[in-house]
Amino acid sequence: MAQIRKFPRHLVSQLKEVLATSRIVNLTGPRQVGKKTLDWDLTAIGEYISLDEEGELEAIKRDEAGQLEILQSSAGEGPPIVDQS
């Protein structure tokens, strides 16, 4: 079985610092550079949902404010992370 090689994410510490002082952070970049992996690395301190999941997307469309409030409360002290790839 092939072993997955994971490179260190140099932005993690900077992103954690920005998340501590900002309500919203938009992480953008070209395809397949590790944005989603970086998001997943941050789920240890927050709550992650992907709008690629049809159920999550439909729930946000029906009640955006309510769903974001639920996401925020389940994230605890960490950030809510919304992946809208």
Helices and strands as residue ranges (DSSP letters): H 12-21, H 35-42, E 47-50, H 54-62, H 64-75, E 80-83
